[in-house]
Amino acid sequence: MDQNKCLDAGINYEEGVARFVGNAEIYNKFLNDFISDTTFSDLEAAMNDKNIEAAFQAGHTLKGVAGNLSLNNLYDKLVVFVDALRGDGNLPLAESLYPGVQEDYKNAVSFIKENF
């Protein structure tokens, strides 16, 4: 895999493979599994319902998955997004950050579909 191409898409491939003890085949499998994971749909539903607690839970879960897969652009956006929802939550701030989360999620999924 072309590391520069991945980095341009916000994915640190070398770091991700290292997290999987150097096994690129397993890392690639988990990248493909990410596409069918339902956590992002849970996040979308929670944001549509303005459910701060559910959005926090889904966002926090997605942040962990993105971090473990070295989907760094998405992870970075989710860190700020989840922090906005922490505690009592700041829904207006989270709503202003959400389009960036959506964009990075869609970009990651698109890149994975095209390259893995």
N, CA, C and O atoms as a Tinker XYZ file with bonds, in Angstrom:
   464  protein
     1  N      0.849000   -1.183000    0.000000    73     2
     2  CA     0.000000    0.000000    0.000000    64     1     3
     3  C      0.886000    1.234000    0.000000    63     2     4     5
     4  O      1.898000    1.289000    0.698000    81     3
     5  N      0.498000    2.208000   -0.781000    73     3     6
     6  CA     1.234000    3.465000   -0.881000    64     5     7
     7  C      0.950000    4.327000    0.357000    63     6     8     9
     8  O     -0.145000    4.863000    0.522000    81     7
     9  N      1.965000    4.443000    1.219000    73     7    10
    10  CA     1.813000    5.178000    2.488000    64     9    11
    11  C      1.407000    6.631000    2.244000    63    10    12    13
    12  O      0.563000    7.159000    2.969000    81    11
    13  N      1.988000    7.286000    1.242000    73    11    14
    14  CA     1.650000    8.691000    0.981000    64    13    15
    15  C      0.196000    8.848000    0.564000    63    14    16    17
    16  O     -0.473000    9.799000    0.968000    81    15
    17  N     -0.289000    7.920000   -0.241000    73    15    18
    18  CA    -1.691000    7.942000   -0.667000    64    17    19
    19  C     -2.613000    7.800000    0.549000    63    18    20    21
    20  O     -3.626000    8.490000    0.665000    81    19
    21  N     -2.239000    6.895000    1.444000    73    19    22
    22  CA    -3.022000    6.692000    2.674000    64    21    23
    23  C     -2.982000    7.937000    3.558000    63    22    24    25
    24  O     -4.012000    8.371000    4.075000    81    23
    25  N     -1.799000    8.503000    3.727000    73    23    26
    26  CA    -1.669000    9.698000    4.562000    64    25    27
    27  C     -2.514000   10.839000    4.008000    63    26    28    29
    28  O     -3.132000   11.587000    4.766000    81    27
    29  N     -2.537000   10.969000    2.682000    73    27    30
    30  CA    -3.366000   12.005000    2.055000    64    29    31
    31  C     -4.846000   11.790000    2.377000    63    30    32    33
    32  O     -5.620000   12.746000    2.434000    81    31
    33  N     -5.233000   10.529000    2.585000    73    31    34
    34  CA    -6.619000   10.195000    2.909000    64    33    35
    35  C     -6.869000   10.206000    4.419000    63    34    36    37
    36  O     -7.977000    9.916000    4.869000    81    35
    37  N     -5.842000   10.540000    5.195000    73    35    38
    38  CA    -6.011000   10.619000    6.643000    64    37    39
    39  C     -5.807000    9.311000    7.374000    63    38    40    41
    40  O     -6.196000    9.173000    8.533000    81    39
    41  N     -5.191000    8.340000    6.693000    73    39    42
    42  CA    -4.952000    7.020000    7.289000    64    41    43
    43  C     -3.448000    6.797000    7.374000    63    42    44    45
    44  O     -2.744000    6.882000    6.368000    81    43
    45  N     -2.964000    6.514000    8.570000    73    43    46
    46  CA    -1.541000    6.198000    8.728000    64    45    47
    47  C     -1.417000    4.681000    8.648000    63    46    48    49
    48  O     -1.541000    3.980000    9.652000    81    47
    49  N     -1.170000    4.187000    7.440000    73    47    50
    50  CA    -1.162000    2.748000    7.184000    64    49    51
    51  C     -0.084000    2.040000    7.995000    63    50    52    53
    52  O     -0.349000    1.008000    8.611000    81    51
    53  N      1.114000    2.579000    7.998000    73    51    54
    54  CA     2.216000    1.937000    8.728000    64    53    55
    55  C      1.904000    1.846000   10.217000    63    54    56    57
    56  O      2.145000    0.812000   10.840000    81    55
    57  N      1.381000    2.904000   10.782000    73    55    58
    58  CA     1.001000    2.910000   12.194000    64    57    59
    59  C     -0.105000    1.876000   12.453000    63    58    60    61
    60  O     -0.073000    1.151000   13.448000    81    59
    61  N     -1.079000    1.825000   11.543000    73    59    62
    62  CA    -2.178000    0.872000   11.687000    64    61    63
    63  C     -1.687000   -0.566000   11.641000    63    62    64    65
    64  O     -2.085000   -1.386000   12.469000    81    63
    65  N     -0.834000   -0.876000   10.688000    73    63    66
    66  CA    -0.287000   -2.232000   10.596000    64    65    67
    67  C      0.503000   -2.555000   11.863000    63    66    68    69
    68  O      0.420000   -3.671000   12.377000    81    67
    69  N      1.261000   -1.597000   12.364000    73    67    70
    70  CA     2.041000   -1.817000   13.590000    64    69    71
    71  C      1.119000   -2.149000   14.763000    63    70    72    73
    72  O      1.475000   -2.966000   15.613000    81    71
    73  N     -0.052000   -1.531000   14.821000    73    71    74
    74  CA    -1.016000   -1.827000   15.895000    64    73    75
    75  C     -1.505000   -3.276000   15.826000    63    74    76    77
    76  O     -1.948000   -3.842000   16.826000    81    75
    77  N     -1.416000   -3.863000   14.636000    73    75    78
    78  CA    -1.828000   -5.242000   14.431000    64    77    79
    79  C     -0.600000   -6.147000   14.334000    63    78    80    81
    80  O     -0.571000   -7.111000   13.569000    81    79
    81  N      0.391000   -5.811000   15.119000    73    79    82
    82  CA     1.632000   -6.569000   15.258000    64    81    83
    83  C      2.283000   -6.847000   13.900000    63    82    84    85
    84  O      2.825000   -7.928000   13.665000    81    83
    85  N      2.219000   -5.861000   13.023000    73    83    86
    86  CA     2.878000   -5.967000   11.728000    64    85    87
    87  C      2.146000   -6.809000   10.706000    63    86    88    89
    88  O      2.680000   -7.067000    9.627000    81    87
    89  N      0.932000   -7.246000   11.020000    73    87    90
    90  CA     0.182000   -8.116000   10.111000    64    89    91
    91  C     -0.761000   -7.283000    9.242000    63    90    92    93
    92  O     -1.871000   -6.944000    9.652000    81    91
    93  N     -0.294000   -6.960000    8.029000    73    91    94
    94  CA    -1.068000   -6.121000    7.115000    64    93    95
    95  C     -2.373000   -6.788000    6.700000    63    94    96    97
    96  O     -3.381000   -6.109000    6.502000    81    95
    97  N     -2.362000   -8.105000    6.567000    73    95    98
    98  CA    -3.576000   -8.813000    6.139000    64    97    99
    99  C     -4.699000   -8.628000    7.159000    63    98   100   101
   100  O     -5.843000   -8.366000    6.785000    81    99
   101  N     -4.380000   -8.762000    8.422000    73    99   102
   102  CA    -5.400000   -8.585000    9.466000    64   101   103
   103  C     -5.842000   -7.121000    9.532000    63   102   104   105
   104  O     -7.030000   -6.832000    9.672000    81   103
   105  N     -4.878000   -6.199000    9.430000    73   103   106
   106  CA    -5.227000   -4.775000    9.444000    64   105   107
   107  C     -6.177000   -4.448000    8.292000    63   106   108   109
   108  O     -7.178000   -3.758000    8.487000    81   107
   109  N     -5.867000   -4.939000    7.106000    73   107   110
   110  CA    -6.721000   -4.695000    5.941000    64   109   111
   111  C     -8.123000   -5.261000    6.168000    63   110   112   113
   112  O     -9.115000   -4.649000    5.770000    81   111
   113  N     -8.205000   -6.437000    6.814000    73   111   114
   114  CA    -9.508000   -7.034000    7.113000    64   113   115
   115  C    -10.314000   -6.115000    8.034000    63   114   116   117
   116  O    -11.505000   -5.897000    7.813000    81   115
   117  N     -9.662000   -5.583000    9.060000    73   115   118
   118  CA   -10.373000   -4.705000    9.989000    64   117   119
   119  C    -10.758000   -3.384000    9.323000    63   118   120   121
   120  O    -11.801000   -2.814000    9.644000    81   119
   121  N     -9.935000   -2.894000    8.405000    73   119   122
   122  CA   -10.328000   -1.698000    7.647000    64   121   123
   123  C    -11.609000   -1.981000    6.868000    63   122   124   125
   124  O    -12.523000   -1.155000    6.851000    81   123
   125  N    -11.678000   -3.135000    6.229000    73   123   126
   126  CA   -12.878000   -3.493000    5.471000    64   125   127
   127  C    -14.076000   -3.717000    6.381000    63   126   128   129
   128  O    -15.204000   -3.392000    6.011000    81   127
   129  N    -13.847000   -4.266000    7.561000    73   127   130
   130  CA   -14.934000   -4.444000    8.524000    64   129   131
   131  C    -15.485000   -3.088000    8.983000    63   130   132   133
   132  O    -16.668000   -2.972000    9.304000    81   131
   133  N    -14.635000   -2.080000    9.010000    73   131   134
   134  CA   -15.043000   -0.735000    9.432000    64   133   135
   135  C    -16.190000   -0.218000    8.565000    63   134   136   137
   136  O    -17.082000    0.474000    9.056000    81   135
   137  N    -16.163000   -0.550000    7.301000    73   135   138
   138  CA   -17.181000   -0.076000    6.350000    64   137   139
   139  C    -18.577000   -0.535000    6.756000    63   138   140   141
   140  O    -19.546000    0.207000    6.596000    81   139
   141  N    -18.685000   -1.758000    7.281000    73   139   142
   142  CA   -20.011000   -2.283000    7.623000    64   141   143
   143  C    -20.373000   -2.078000    9.093000    63   142   144   145
   144  O    -21.458000   -2.473000    9.521000    81   143
   145  N    -19.492000   -1.476000    9.859000    73   143   146
   146  CA   -19.782000   -1.187000   11.264000    64   145   147
   147  C    -20.946000   -0.189000   11.345000    63   146   148   149
   148  O    -21.017000    0.751000   10.553000    81   147
   149  N    -21.841000   -0.397000   12.291000    73   147   150
   150  CA   -23.061000    0.437000   12.377000    64   149   151
   151  C    -22.926000    1.626000   13.330000    63   150   152   153
   152  O    -23.888000    2.369000   13.526000    81   151
   153  N    -21.766000    1.810000   13.914000    73   151   154
   154  CA   -21.610000    2.881000   14.906000    64   153   155
   155  C    -21.879000    4.258000   14.310000    63   154   156   157
   156  O    -22.490000    5.103000   14.963000    81   155
   157  N    -21.433000    4.493000   13.083000    73   155   158
   158  CA   -21.675000    5.806000   12.481000    64   157   159
   159  C    -23.167000    6.043000   12.267000    63   158   160   161
   160  O    -23.649000    7.159000   12.463000    81   159
   161  N    -23.912000    4.995000   11.861000    73   159   162
   162  CA   -25.368000    5.171000   11.706000    64   161   163
   163  C    -26.025000    5.469000   13.045000    63   162   164   165
   164  O    -26.978000    6.245000   13.117000    81   163
   165  N    -25.509000    4.844000   14.117000    73   163   166
   166  CA   -26.016000    5.148000   15.456000    64   165   167
   167  C    -25.760000    6.613000   15.804000    63   166   168   169
   168  O    -26.611000    7.283000   16.389000    81   167
   169  N    -24.584000    7.093000   15.438000    73   167   170
   170  CA   -24.242000    8.495000   15.690000    64   169   171
   171  C    -25.157000    9.425000   14.895000    63   170   172   173
   172  O    -25.647000   10.422000   15.425000    81   171
   173  N    -25.384000    9.100000   13.635000    73   171   174
   174  CA   -26.281000    9.916000   12.806000    64   173   175
   175  C    -27.685000    9.982000   13.410000    63   174   176   177
   176  O    -28.291000   11.051000   13.487000    81   175
   177  N    -28.188000    8.829000   13.834000    73   175   178
   178  CA   -29.536000    8.793000   14.422000    64   177   179
   179  C    -29.587000    9.635000   15.699000    63   178   180   181
   180  O    -30.540000   10.381000   15.921000    81   179
   181  N    -28.566000    9.509000   16.524000    73   179   182
   182  CA   -28.529000   10.276000   17.779000    64   181   183
   183  C    -28.454000   11.770000   17.509000    63   182   184   185
   184  O    -29.099000   12.560000   18.199000    81   183
   185  N    -27.680000   12.159000   16.523000    73   183   186
   186  CA   -27.584000   13.585000   16.198000    64   185   187
   187  C    -28.905000   14.088000   15.624000    63   186   188   189
   188  O    -29.329000   15.199000   15.940000    81   187
   189  N    -29.553000   13.294000   14.793000    73   187   190
   190  CA   -30.850000   13.689000   14.243000    64   189   191
   191  C    -31.898000   13.844000   15.341000    63   190   192   193
   192  O    -32.766000   14.714000   15.267000    81   191
   193  N    -31.806000   12.990000   16.362000    73   191   194
   194  CA   -32.741000   13.039000   17.488000    64   193   195
   195  C    -32.322000   14.037000   18.568000    63   194   196   197
   196  O    -33.048000   14.255000   19.539000    81   195
   197  N    -31.143000   14.639000   18.388000    73   195   198
   198  CA   -30.573000   15.567000   19.377000    64   197   199
   199  C    -30.420000   14.891000   20.742000    63   198   200   201
   200  O    -30.637000   15.501000   21.789000    81   199
   201  N    -30.042000   13.614000   20.696000    73   199   202
   202  CA   -29.858000   12.811000   21.896000    64   201   203
   203  C    -28.382000   12.871000   22.288000    63   202   204   205
   204  O    -27.557000   12.135000   21.745000    81   203
   205  N    -28.061000   13.741000   23.222000    73   203   206
   206  CA   -26.669000   13.993000   23.603000    64   205   207
   207  C    -26.002000   12.726000   24.133000    63   206   208   209
   208  O    -24.878000   12.408000   23.745000    81   207
   209  N    -26.683000   12.009000   25.010000    73   207   210
   210  CA   -26.077000   10.808000   25.613000    64   209   211
   211  C    -25.767000    9.745000   24.560000    63   210   212   213
   212  O    -24.674000    9.177000   24.556000    81   211
   213  N    -26.716000    9.476000   23.674000    73   211   214
   214  CA   -26.501000    8.466000   22.632000    64   213   215
   215  C    -25.435000    8.926000   21.639000    63   214   216   217
   216  O    -24.641000    8.115000   21.163000    81   215
   217  N    -25.414000   10.220000   21.326000    73   215   218
   218  CA   -24.398000   10.754000   20.415000    64   217   219
   219  C    -23.016000   10.634000   21.054000    63   218   220   221
   220  O    -22.040000   10.297000   20.382000    81   219
   221  N    -22.942000   10.911000   22.351000    73   219   222
   222  CA   -21.662000   10.779000   23.055000    64   221   223
   223  C    -21.183000    9.334000   23.006000    63   222   224   225
   224  O    -20.023000    9.075000   22.688000    81   223
   225  N    -22.070000    8.390000   23.319000    73   223   226
   226  CA   -21.688000    6.975000   23.334000    64   225   227
   227  C    -21.222000    6.510000   21.956000    63   226   228   229
   228  O    -20.175000    5.872000   21.834000    81   227
   229  N    -21.993000    6.826000   20.927000    73   227   230
   230  CA   -21.623000    6.407000   19.570000    64   229   231
   231  C    -20.348000    7.106000   19.116000    63   230   232   233
   232  O    -19.473000    6.482000   18.514000    81   231
   233  N    -20.243000    8.394000   19.402000    73   231   234
   234  CA   -19.045000    9.143000   19.021000    64   233   235
   235  C    -17.812000    8.620000   19.730000    63   234   236   237
   236  O    -16.742000    8.515000   19.130000    81   235
   237  N    -17.957000    8.293000   20.999000    73   235   238
   238  CA   -16.832000    7.761000   21.784000    64   237   239
   239  C    -16.390000    6.404000   21.238000    63   238   240   241
   240  O    -15.194000    6.137000   21.115000    81   239
   241  N    -17.352000    5.559000   20.915000    73   239   242
   242  CA   -17.040000    4.249000   20.332000    64   241   243
   243  C    -16.340000    4.411000   18.988000    63   242   244   245
   244  O    -15.328000    3.761000   18.723000    81   243
   245  N    -16.884000    5.277000   18.149000    73   243   246
   246  CA   -16.298000    5.504000   16.830000    64   245   247
   247  C    -14.890000    6.087000   16.953000    63   246   248   249
   248  O    -14.004000    5.753000   16.166000    81   247
   249  N    -14.690000    6.942000   17.927000    73   247   250
   250  CA   -13.359000    7.520000   18.172000    64   249   251
   251  C    -12.358000    6.412000   18.491000    63   250   252   253
   252  O    -11.239000    6.415000   17.978000    81   251
   253  N    -12.760000    5.468000   19.336000    73   251   254
   254  CA   -11.879000    4.354000   19.679000    64   253   255
   255  C    -11.528000    3.499000   18.480000    63   254   256   257
   256  O    -10.373000    3.116000   18.299000    81   255
   257  N    -12.519000    3.200000   17.665000    73   255   258
   258  CA   -12.287000    2.392000   16.469000    64   257   259
   259  C    -11.369000    3.145000   15.497000    63   258   260   261
   260  O    -10.417000    2.574000   14.965000    81   259
   261  N    -11.663000    4.420000   15.274000    73   259   262
   262  CA   -10.836000    5.224000   14.363000    64   261   263
   263  C     -9.397000    5.300000   14.868000    63   262   264   265
   264  O     -8.455000    5.211000   14.081000    81   263
   265  N     -9.230000    5.461000   16.166000    73   263   266
   266  CA    -7.890000    5.510000   16.737000    64   265   267
   267  C     -7.152000    4.194000   16.558000    63   266   268   269
   268  O     -5.981000    4.185000   16.178000    81   267
   269  N     -7.823000    3.090000   16.828000    73   267   270
   270  CA    -7.191000    1.777000   16.688000    64   269   271
   271  C     -6.824000    1.457000   15.250000    63   270   272   273
   272  O     -5.857000    0.738000   14.997000    81   271
   273  N     -7.591000    1.988000   14.310000    73   271   274
   274  CA    -7.304000    1.743000   12.891000    64   273   275
   275  C     -6.413000    2.824000   12.276000    63   274   276   277
   276  O     -6.113000    2.780000   11.083000    81   275
   277  N     -5.994000    3.784000   13.087000    73   275   278
   278  CA    -5.149000    4.894000   12.618000    64   277   279
   279  C     -5.818000    5.695000   11.504000    63   278   280   281
   280  O     -5.164000    6.139000   10.561000    81   279
   281  N     -7.134000    5.871000   11.631000    73   279   282
   282  CA    -7.887000    6.766000   10.750000    64   281   283
   283  C     -7.768000    8.146000   11.392000    63   282   284   285
   284  O     -8.714000    8.647000   12.000000    81   283
   285  N     -6.607000    8.741000   11.248000    73   283   286
   286  CA    -6.225000    9.886000   12.066000    64   285   287
   287  C     -7.057000   11.143000   11.836000    63   286   288   289
   288  O     -7.360000   11.855000   12.793000    81   287
   289  N     -7.431000   11.434000   10.600000    73   287   290
   290  CA    -8.264000   12.623000   10.369000    64   289   291
   291  C     -9.600000   12.487000   11.092000    63   290   292   293
   292  O    -10.050000   13.410000   11.771000    81   291
   293  N    -10.226000   11.321000   10.936000    73   291   294
   294  CA   -11.511000   11.073000   11.598000    64   293   295
   295  C    -11.333000   11.085000   13.110000    63   294   296   297
   296  O    -12.135000   11.686000   13.825000    81   295
   297  N    -10.299000   10.434000   13.595000    73   295   298
   298  CA   -10.040000   10.388000   15.032000    64   297   299
   299  C     -9.895000   11.798000   15.608000    63   298   300   301
   300  O    -10.499000   12.119000   16.631000    81   299
   301  N     -9.096000   12.633000   14.948000    73   299   302
   302  CA    -8.875000   14.001000   15.445000    64   301   303
   303  C    -10.172000   14.788000   15.531000    63   302   304   305
   304  O    -10.382000   15.532000   16.489000    81   303
   305  N    -11.042000   14.634000   14.543000    73   303   306
   306  CA   -12.333000   15.338000   14.563000    64   305   307
   307  C    -13.212000   14.792000   15.689000    63   306   308   309
   308  O    -13.914000   15.548000   16.360000    81   307
   309  N    -13.167000   13.489000   15.886000    73   307   310
   310  CA   -13.997000   12.875000   16.923000    64   309   311
   311  C    -13.551000   13.241000   18.329000    63   310   312   313
   312  O    -14.382000   13.321000   19.233000    81   311
   313  N    -12.267000   13.463000   18.532000    73   311   314
   314  CA   -11.779000   13.869000   19.857000    64   313   315
   315  C    -12.488000   15.149000   20.291000    63   314   316   317
   316  O    -13.001000   15.230000   21.407000    81   315
   317  N    -12.514000   16.137000   19.420000    73   315   318
   318  CA   -13.131000   17.432000   19.733000    64   317   319
   319  C    -14.652000   17.284000   19.842000    63   318   320   321
   320  O    -15.280000   17.852000   20.735000    81   319
   321  N    -15.228000   16.515000   18.922000    73   319   322
   322  CA   -16.677000   16.291000   18.913000    64   321   323
   323  C    -17.144000   15.635000   20.211000    63   322   324   325
   324  O    -18.098000   16.098000   20.836000    81   323
   325  N    -16.469000   14.554000   20.616000    73   323   326
   326  CA   -16.840000   13.830000   21.835000    64   325   327
   327  C    -16.642000   14.721000   23.057000    63   326   328   329
   328  O    -17.462000   14.699000   23.975000    81   327
   329  N    -15.579000   15.494000   23.077000    73   327   330
   330  CA   -15.357000   16.412000   24.199000    64   329   331
   331  C    -16.499000   17.422000   24.320000    63   330   332   333
   332  O    -16.878000   17.806000   25.426000    81   331
   333  N    -17.044000   17.848000   23.182000    73   331   334
   334  CA   -18.165000   18.792000   23.207000    64   333   335
   335  C    -19.408000   18.165000   23.840000    63   334   336   337
   336  O    -20.234000   18.874000   24.417000    81   335
   337  N    -19.544000   16.859000   23.736000    73   335   338
   338  CA   -20.726000   16.171000   24.269000    64   337   339
   339  C    -20.532000   15.636000   25.682000    63   338   340   341
   340  O    -21.490000   15.205000   26.325000    81   339
   341  N    -19.301000   15.664000   26.159000    73   339   342
   342  CA   -18.987000   15.103000   27.482000    64   341   343
   343  C    -19.739000   15.841000   28.580000    63   342   344   345
   344  O    -19.998000   17.040000   28.471000    81   343
   345  N    -20.083000   15.123000   29.631000    73   343   346
   346  CA   -20.795000   15.738000   30.757000    64   345   347
   347  C    -22.211000   16.104000   30.362000    63   346   348   349
   348  O    -22.954000   15.274000   29.837000    81   347
   349  N    -22.584000   17.349000   30.615000    73   347   350
   350  CA   -23.924000   17.818000   30.241000    64   349   351
   351  C    -24.043000   18.015000   28.742000    63   350   352   353
   352  O    -25.150000   18.041000   28.205000    81   351
   353  N    -22.921000   18.153000   28.067000    73   351   354
   354  CA   -22.905000   18.260000   26.611000    64   353   355
   355  C    -23.257000   19.637000   26.095000    63   354   356   357
   356  O    -24.131000   20.322000   26.627000    81   355
   357  N    -22.566000   20.015000   25.064000    73   355   358
   358  CA   -22.815000   21.273000   24.375000    64   357   359
   359  C    -23.302000   20.911000   22.975000    63   358   360   361
   360  O    -22.512000   20.841000   22.033000    81   359
   361  N    -24.596000   20.684000   22.848000    73   359   362
   362  CA   -25.167000   20.232000   21.583000    64   361   363
   363  C    -24.914000   21.218000   20.445000    63   362   364   365
   364  O    -24.552000   20.778000   19.354000    81   363
   365  N    -25.083000   22.525000   20.638000    73   363   366
   366  CA   -24.807000   23.440000   19.523000    64   365   367
   367  C    -23.359000   23.334000   19.017000    63   366   368   369
   368  O    -23.122000   23.379000   17.810000    81   367
   369  N    -22.400000   23.195000   19.928000    73   367   370
   370  CA   -21.009000   23.033000   19.503000    64   369   371
   371  C    -20.838000   21.712000   18.764000    63   370   372   373
   372  O    -20.202000   21.667000   17.711000    81   371
   373  N    -21.399000   20.644000   19.306000    73   371   374
   374  CA   -21.307000   19.335000   18.648000    64   373   375
   375  C    -21.931000   19.380000   17.254000    63   374   376   377
   376  O    -21.392000   18.810000   16.305000    81   375
   377  N    -23.064000   20.060000   17.139000    73   375   378
   378  CA   -23.720000   20.174000   15.826000    64   377   379
   379  C    -22.854000   20.940000   14.836000    63   378   380   381
   380  O    -22.861000   20.641000   13.642000    81   379
   381  N    -22.110000   21.923000   15.324000    73   379   382
   382  CA   -21.230000   22.683000   14.422000    64   381   383
   383  C    -20.011000   21.860000   13.999000    63   382   384   385
   384  O    -19.448000   22.093000   12.929000    81   383
   385  N    -19.604000   20.904000   14.829000    73   383   386
   386  CA   -18.455000   20.048000   14.531000    64   385   387
   387  C    -18.841000   18.823000   13.706000    63   386   388   389
   388  O    -18.001000   18.236000   13.023000    81   387
   389  N    -20.094000   18.449000   13.773000    73   387   390
   390  CA   -20.555000   17.207000   13.160000    64   389   391
   391  C    -20.320000   17.120000   11.648000    63   390   392   393
   392  O    -19.950000   16.046000   11.174000    81   391
   393  N    -20.515000   18.185000   10.867000    73   391   394
   394  CA   -20.252000   18.068000    9.427000    64   393   395
   395  C    -18.803000   17.644000    9.115000    63   394   396   397
   396  O    -18.567000   16.924000    8.145000    81   395
   397  N    -17.855000   18.081000    9.918000    73   395   398
   398  CA   -16.466000   17.659000    9.721000    64   397   399
   399  C    -16.281000   16.175000   10.001000    63   398   400   401
   400  O    -15.533000   15.490000    9.302000    81   399
   401  N    -16.970000   15.683000   11.031000    73   399   402
   402  CA   -16.938000   14.254000   11.353000    64   401   403
   403  C    -17.535000   13.458000   10.189000    63   402   404   405
   404  O    -16.967000   12.457000    9.752000    81   403
   405  N    -18.683000   13.916000    9.696000    73   403   406
   406  CA   -19.332000   13.233000    8.574000    64   405   407
   407  C    -18.412000   13.181000    7.357000    63   406   408   409
   408  O    -18.277000   12.138000    6.716000    81   407
   409  N    -17.791000   14.294000    7.050000    73   407   410
   410  CA   -16.921000   14.365000    5.871000    64   409   411
   411  C    -15.733000   13.414000    6.003000    63   410   412   413
   412  O    -15.419000   12.681000    5.065000    81   411
   413  N    -15.073000   13.421000    7.156000    73   411   414
   414  CA   -13.914000   12.549000    7.324000    64   413   415
   415  C    -14.320000   11.080000    7.356000    63   414   416   417
   416  O    -13.579000   10.224000    6.872000    81   415
   417  N    -15.483000   10.780000    7.918000    73   415   418
   418  CA   -15.976000    9.404000    7.907000    64   417   419
   419  C    -16.211000    8.951000    6.460000    63   418   420   421
   420  O    -15.753000    7.883000    6.055000    81   419
   421  N    -16.918000    9.763000    5.701000    73   419   422
   422  CA   -17.219000    9.400000    4.312000    64   421   423
   423  C    -15.954000    9.285000    3.475000    63   422   424   425
   424  O    -15.852000    8.402000    2.624000    81   423
   425  N    -14.995000   10.162000    3.708000    73   423   426
   426  CA   -13.725000   10.085000    2.983000    64   425   427
   427  C    -12.973000    8.800000    3.316000    63   426   428   429
   428  O    -12.421000    8.152000    2.427000    81   427
   429  N    -12.950000    8.432000    4.596000    73   427   430
   430  CA   -12.264000    7.209000    5.009000    64   429   431
   431  C    -12.929000    5.982000    4.382000    63   430   432   433
   432  O    -12.248000    5.109000    3.844000    81   431
   433  N    -14.248000    5.923000    4.453000    73   431   434
   434  CA   -14.976000    4.783000    3.893000    64   433   435
   435  C    -14.750000    4.692000    2.384000    63   434   436   437
   436  O    -14.516000    3.606000    1.854000    81   435
   437  N    -14.820000    5.810000    1.707000    73   435   438
   438  CA   -14.613000    5.837000    0.263000    64   437   439
   439  C    -13.200000    5.356000   -0.097000    63   438   440   441
   440  O    -13.031000    4.555000   -1.017000    81   439
   441  N    -12.202000    5.840000    0.621000    73   439   442
   442  CA   -10.824000    5.445000    0.347000    64   441   443
   443  C    -10.638000    3.941000    0.607000    63   442   444   445
   444  O     -9.997000    3.247000   -0.182000    81   443
   445  N    -11.186000    3.458000    1.685000    73   443   446
   446  CA   -11.055000    2.023000    2.008000    64   445   447
   447  C    -11.727000    1.182000    0.931000    63   446   448   449
   448  O    -11.159000    0.187000    0.482000    81   447
   449  N    -12.921000    1.565000    0.513000    73   447   450
   450  CA   -13.626000    0.817000   -0.530000    64   449   451
   451  C    -12.822000    0.770000   -1.830000    63   450   452   453
   452  O    -12.788000   -0.260000   -2.502000    81   451
   453  N    -12.184000    1.872000   -2.179000    73   451   454
   454  CA   -11.442000    1.955000   -3.437000    64   453   455
   455  C    -10.077000    1.284000   -3.394000    63   454   456   457
   456  O     -9.538000    0.903000   -4.433000    81   455
   457  N     -9.514000    1.136000   -2.193000    73   455   458
   458  CA    -8.107000    0.707000   -2.121000    64   457   459
   459  C     -7.866000   -0.589000   -1.350000    63   458   460   461
   460  O     -6.757000   -1.121000   -1.384000    81   459
   461  N     -8.860000   -1.097000   -0.669000    73   459   462
   462  CA    -8.640000   -2.329000    0.105000    64   461   463
   463  C     -9.632000   -3.349000   -0.291000    63   462   464
   464  O     -9.622000   -4.460000    0.241000    81   463
